[in-house]
């Protein structure tokens, strides 16, 4: 019975575009891509230095200097839904990087009950005669599939900020990015599609130069404007070509990367804020030891997260655990550079 209740809750939340329509058609998108970012509580907009950046901040992929493949698999909501993500990023000449991403959310074995035969009887007959009630046995099962295909482009622009002869020069790295996404939703016998655009920006600099304090690390500020064009999902098989709206979201981020030379480590502290539906803050910390292993903690919207990574001959194995009102979810991923 608990699984049935969870199935109904998940289906109502994630598949609201078909059942209700309206302004929550993009709820499945904000689940978040990748293992490493969720281990940091989703505070990744100003970090964004691996293939997961295609979702979190596409401008960050120009920080990637090697070809990279990122994959993730997770079961959500007591194994009722599966969530998969794969990204490929390719650096090009002139400090340009492009990226491709596929994200899929699948819910299997959703029960379907046919009411048409019972509609031949009046309401009173159906109330008073148990023969005209639904049997509780599904007529069949169907699945819900949500796909997002994304293409990202990013350009790195190094710049030297001259503060005058009384001061000094500060190197700043600017990153500009864009992301085009094609969304396909299939539920029962209905298919909805839409196209959206993201614009993003990041800059980082050396705090030790900026504050004239030796030993400080880097600071980064970032912004990701998601679905700036007003993304709509059009259900072509429904009457009047029903459309659902995916809301515009502004994601802002701040990150400080501080080396700890005595421990051969680097500590990253990050903060993100989203403005979709309501203001949600994300907090994350990552401790890296000799580029061999990482430990992470995060928090967002009353949910706690933790994660770890291990570098095995250049392949990073990522793990994260995320609390959720519908149950814990474990994420496993792999990052390959070549």
C-alpha positions as CSV (number, residue, x, y, z in Angstrom):
1,X,0.0,0.0,0.0
2,X,2.8,2.4,0.8
3,X,4.3,1.8,-2.7
4,X,1.0,2.5,-4.3
5,X,0.7,5.8,-2.3
6,X,4.2,6.8,-3.3
7,X,3.6,5.9,-6.9
8,X,0.5,8.1,-7.0
9,X,2.4,11.0,-5.3
10,X,5.3,10.7,-7.7
11,X,3.1,10.5,-10.7
12,X,1.1,13.5,-9.7
13,X,4.2,15.5,-9.0
14,X,6.3,14.6,-12.0
15,X,3.5,14.0,-14.6
16,X,1.5,17.1,-13.7
17,X,1.8,18.3,-17.3
18,X,-0.7,15.7,-18.5
19,X,-2.9,15.6,-15.5
20,X,-3.2,19.2,-14.7
21,X,-1.1,21.3,-17.1
22,X,-0.2,24.8,-16.0
23,X,3.0,26.2,-14.7
24,X,4.7,23.2,-13.1
25,X,5.6,21.2,-16.3
26,X,9.3,21.5,-15.6
27,X,9.3,20.0,-12.1
28,X,11.2,17.0,-13.4
29,X,14.0,19.2,-14.7
30,X,14.9,20.6,-11.2
31,X,15.7,17.2,-9.8
32,X,19.3,18.1,-10.9
33,X,21.8,16.3,-13.0
34,X,24.9,14.6,-11.8
35,X,26.3,13.0,-8.6
36,X,29.0,15.4,-7.6
37,X,26.7,18.5,-7.6
38,X,24.0,16.9,-5.5
39,X,26.6,15.7,-3.0
40,X,27.2,19.4,-2.5
41,X,23.5,20.2,-2.0
42,X,23.2,21.6,-5.6
43,X,25.6,24.4,-4.8
44,X,27.4,24.0,-8.1
45,X,26.7,27.0,-10.3
46,X,30.0,28.7,-9.5
47,X,32.0,25.4,-9.5
48,X,30.7,23.9,-12.8
49,X,34.0,22.4,-13.8
50,X,32.9,19.0,-15.2
51,X,30.3,17.6,-17.6
52,X,27.5,18.3,-15.1
53,X,28.0,22.0,-15.8
54,X,25.8,21.6,-18.9
55,X,22.8,21.6,-16.5
56,X,24.1,23.8,-13.7
57,X,26.0,26.5,-15.6
58,X,27.0,25.8,-19.2
59,X,29.6,28.6,-19.2
60,X,31.7,26.5,-16.8
61,X,32.5,23.8,-19.4
62,X,35.2,26.0,-20.9
63,X,37.1,25.2,-17.7
64,X,37.4,21.6,-19.0
65,X,40.7,21.1,-20.8
66,X,40.4,17.4,-21.7
67,X,37.6,15.4,-23.4
68,X,35.3,14.2,-20.7
69,X,32.4,11.8,-20.3
70,X,30.1,11.9,-17.3
71,X,27.4,9.3,-16.5
72,X,25.0,8.9,-13.7
73,X,22.3,6.4,-12.7
74,X,19.9,6.6,-9.7
75,X,16.6,5.1,-8.5
76,X,14.3,7.7,-6.9
77,X,11.3,7.5,-4.6
78,X,11.8,3.9,-3.3
79,X,12.9,2.6,-6.7
80,X,9.7,3.7,-8.4
81,X,11.5,6.1,-10.8
82,X,14.9,5.8,-12.5
83,X,16.9,8.9,-13.5
84,X,19.8,8.7,-15.9
85,X,22.2,11.3,-17.2
86,X,25.1,11.2,-19.6
87,X,27.3,14.1,-20.8
88,X,30.2,14.6,-23.2
89,X,32.4,17.7,-23.3
90,X,35.0,18.4,-26.0
91,X,37.5,21.3,-25.8
92,X,38.1,23.1,-29.1
93,X,40.8,25.6,-30.1
94,X,40.5,29.2,-29.0
95,X,39.3,28.4,-25.5
96,X,36.0,27.1,-26.7
97,X,34.3,24.0,-25.3
98,X,31.1,22.3,-26.5
99,X,29.0,19.7,-24.7
100,X,26.2,17.3,-25.3
101,X,23.8,15.9,-22.6
102,X,21.0,13.4,-22.4
103,X,18.8,13.2,-19.3
104,X,16.0,10.7,-18.8
105,X,13.4,10.2,-16.1
106,X,11.4,7.0,-16.3
107,X,8.5,5.7,-14.2
108,X,7.4,2.2,-15.1
109,X,4.3,0.2,-14.3
110,X,1.9,3.0,-13.7
111,X,-1.6,1.3,-13.4
112,X,-4.4,2.3,-15.8
113,X,-8.1,1.7,-15.0
114,X,-10.8,2.0,-17.7
115,X,-13.9,3.7,-16.5
116,X,-15.7,3.7,-19.8
117,X,-17.8,0.5,-19.2
118,X,-18.9,1.9,-15.8
119,X,-20.0,5.2,-17.2
120,X,-23.1,3.4,-18.8
121,X,-24.6,3.4,-15.3
122,X,-25.9,6.3,-13.3
123,X,-24.1,7.8,-10.3
124,X,-26.6,6.3,-7.9
125,X,-26.2,2.9,-9.4
126,X,-22.4,3.1,-9.1
127,X,-22.6,4.3,-5.5
128,X,-25.1,1.6,-4.3
129,X,-23.9,-1.4,-6.3
130,X,-20.4,-2.7,-5.8
131,X,-20.5,-4.4,-9.2
132,X,-20.2,-1.0,-10.8
133,X,-17.1,0.0,-8.8
134,X,-13.6,-0.2,-10.2
135,X,-12.2,-3.7,-9.4
136,X,-8.8,-2.5,-8.1
137,X,-7.2,-4.6,-10.8
138,X,-5.5,-2.5,-13.5
139,X,-6.6,-3.0,-17.1
140,X,-3.0,-2.4,-18.1
141,X,0.2,-0.6,-17.2
142,X,2.0,2.2,-18.9
143,X,5.2,4.2,-18.4
144,X,6.1,7.9,-18.2
145,X,9.3,9.0,-20.0
146,X,10.8,12.5,-19.8
147,X,13.8,13.2,-22.0
148,X,16.0,16.3,-22.2
149,X,18.6,16.7,-25.0
150,X,21.0,19.6,-24.5
151,X,23.8,21.2,-26.5
152,X,26.1,23.6,-24.7
153,X,28.7,26.1,-25.9
154,X,31.2,28.0,-23.8
155,X,33.9,30.5,-24.4
156,X,36.8,31.4,-22.0
157,X,38.1,35.0,-22.2
158,X,41.1,35.7,-20.0
159,X,41.5,39.4,-19.0
160,X,44.0,41.5,-17.1
161,X,42.3,44.1,-14.9
162,X,44.7,47.1,-14.5
163,X,44.0,49.0,-11.3
164,X,46.5,51.7,-12.0
165,X,50.1,52.4,-11.1
166,X,49.2,52.8,-7.4
167,X,47.8,49.3,-7.3
168,X,48.4,46.2,-9.4
169,X,47.1,44.1,-12.2
170,X,44.5,41.4,-11.4
171,X,43.9,38.4,-13.8
172,X,40.3,37.6,-14.3
173,X,38.9,34.6,-16.2
174,X,35.5,35.2,-17.8
175,X,33.4,32.3,-19.1
176,X,30.3,32.9,-21.3
177,X,27.9,30.0,-22.1
178,X,24.7,29.1,-23.8
179,X,22.6,26.0,-23.8
180,X,19.8,24.9,-26.1
181,X,17.5,22.1,-24.9
182,X,14.9,19.9,-26.6
183,X,12.4,18.4,-24.2
184,X,10.2,15.4,-25.0
185,X,7.6,14.0,-22.5
186,X,5.7,10.8,-23.2
187,X,2.9,9.7,-20.9
188,X,0.5,7.0,-21.8
189,X,-0.4,7.7,-25.5
190,X,0.4,11.5,-25.3
191,X,3.6,13.2,-26.4
192,X,4.6,16.7,-25.6
193,X,7.7,18.6,-26.9
194,X,9.4,21.9,-26.4
195,X,12.6,23.9,-26.9
196,X,14.3,26.1,-24.4
197,X,17.4,28.2,-24.0
198,X,19.8,28.9,-21.1
199,X,22.3,31.8,-20.9
200,X,25.1,31.7,-18.3
201,X,28.1,33.6,-17.1
202,X,31.0,33.0,-14.7
203,X,34.1,34.9,-13.7
204,X,36.9,33.9,-11.3
205,X,40.0,35.5,-9.9
206,X,42.8,35.0,-7.4
207,X,41.9,36.3,-3.9
208,X,45.5,36.5,-2.8
209,X,46.1,39.1,-5.5
210,X,42.8,40.9,-5.1
211,X,43.2,41.2,-1.3
212,X,47.0,41.2,-1.2
213,X,47.0,38.3,1.3
214,X,49.4,35.5,0.5
215,X,48.0,31.9,0.5
216,X,44.4,32.7,-0.4
217,X,42.7,30.7,-3.2
218,X,40.3,31.6,-6.0
219,X,36.8,33.1,-5.9
220,X,34.1,32.6,-8.5
221,X,30.8,34.3,-9.2
222,X,28.3,32.9,-11.6
223,X,24.8,33.2,-13.0
224,X,22.6,30.8,-15.0
225,X,19.4,32.1,-16.6
226,X,17.4,29.0,-17.3
227,X,14.6,28.9,-19.9
228,X,15.1,32.6,-20.7
229,X,12.9,32.3,-23.9
230,X,9.8,31.1,-22.1
231,X,9.9,27.3,-22.7
232,X,6.6,25.7,-23.5
233,X,5.7,22.0,-23.8
234,X,3.1,21.5,-26.6
235,X,0.9,18.4,-26.5
236,X,0.1,18.0,-30.1
237,X,-2.3,15.0,-29.6
238,X,-4.6,16.9,-27.2
239,X,-7.5,19.1,-28.2
240,X,-6.4,22.7,-29.1
241,X,-2.7,21.8,-28.9
242,X,-2.5,22.3,-25.1
243,X,0.6,24.0,-23.9
244,X,2.4,23.9,-20.5
245,X,4.9,26.4,-19.3
246,X,8.3,25.8,-17.8
247,X,9.1,28.8,-15.6
248,X,12.1,31.0,-16.1
249,X,14.7,30.5,-13.3
250,X,17.6,32.6,-12.2
251,X,20.4,30.6,-10.5
252,X,23.2,32.6,-8.8
253,X,26.3,31.1,-7.4
254,X,29.4,31.9,-5.3
255,X,32.4,29.6,-4.7
256,X,35.7,29.9,-2.9
257,X,38.4,27.3,-3.7
258,X,41.1,27.3,-0.9
259,X,44.2,25.2,-1.1
260,X,45.5,23.8,2.2
261,X,49.1,23.0,1.3
262,X,50.0,21.4,4.7
263,X,47.4,18.8,4.1
264,X,47.9,18.5,0.4
265,X,44.3,19.4,0.0
266,X,41.8,21.8,-1.5
267,X,38.6,22.9,0.2
268,X,35.7,24.3,-1.9
269,X,32.9,26.2,-0.2
270,X,29.9,27.0,-2.4
271,X,26.6,28.8,-2.2
272,X,23.7,28.9,-4.8
273,X,20.3,30.5,-4.8
274,X,17.4,29.7,-7.1
275,X,14.3,31.9,-7.7
276,X,11.9,29.4,-9.3
277,X,8.6,28.9,-7.3
278,X,10.3,30.2,-4.2
279,X,13.7,31.3,-3.1
280,X,15.8,28.2,-2.3
281,X,19.4,28.4,-1.0
282,X,21.9,25.7,-1.5
283,X,25.1,25.2,0.6
284,X,27.9,22.8,-0.2
285,X,31.5,22.0,0.8
286,X,34.0,19.7,-0.9
287,X,37.3,18.5,0.5
288,X,39.8,17.1,-2.1
289,X,42.9,15.2,-1.1
290,X,45.8,15.1,-3.6
291,X,43.3,14.8,-6.5
292,X,42.8,11.2,-5.3
293,X,39.6,11.4,-3.2
294,X,36.9,13.8,-2.2
295,X,34.4,14.1,0.6
296,X,31.3,16.4,0.3
297,X,28.4,17.7,2.4
298,X,25.4,19.8,1.4
299,X,22.1,21.2,2.4
300,X,19.1,22.7,0.6
301,X,15.4,23.2,1.3
302,X,15.4,21.0,4.5
303,X,17.3,18.2,2.7
304,X,20.8,17.0,3.6
305,X,23.3,15.5,1.2
306,X,26.7,13.8,1.4
307,X,29.0,12.4,-1.1
308,X,32.4,11.1,-2.0
309,X,34.7,10.5,-5.0
310,X,37.6,8.2,-5.7
311,X,40.1,8.6,-8.5
312,X,40.9,5.2,-9.9
313,X,43.6,5.5,-12.6
314,X,42.1,8.7,-13.9
315,X,38.5,7.6,-13.7
316,X,36.5,9.3,-10.9
317,X,33.8,7.2,-9.2
318,X,31.2,9.4,-7.6
319,X,28.7,8.6,-4.9
320,X,26.0,10.8,-3.2
321,X,23.1,10.3,-0.8
322,X,20.3,12.7,-0.7
323,X,17.4,12.9,1.9
324,X,13.9,13.5,0.5
325,X,10.4,13.5,2.0
326,X,9.7,10.4,-0.2
327,X,12.8,8.6,1.0
328,X,16.6,8.5,0.6
329,X,18.1,8.3,-2.8
330,X,21.6,7.0,-3.7
331,X,23.4,8.3,-6.8
332,X,26.3,6.6,-8.5
333,X,28.3,8.1,-11.3
334,X,31.5,8.0,-13.3
335,X,33.7,10.7,-14.8
336,X,36.2,9.8,-17.5
337,X,38.8,12.2,-18.9
338,X,40.9,11.4,-22.0
